[in-house]
Amino acid sequence: MDVATKEELDPVLLEILVCPITKTPLVYDRTAGELVSQAAGLAYPVRKGIPVMLPEEARKLHA
């Protein structure tokens, strides 16, 4: 059984996840450990291989 680490995210999961605000695709930033929504200007954290898709947990990309 494969267990996702912080650096790994299931490719199938990446295909189906979208930004909860804009419903647009996300880009996985492996280095930062975040799923980025350019449309919303937010980066959602990935903790222990699990995406945290809560807007209140997301980091704003631009000040």
Secondary structure, DSSP 8 states (H G I E B T S, - for coil): -----TT---HHHHHH-B-TTT--B-EEETTTTEEEETTTTEEEEEETTEE---GGG-EES--
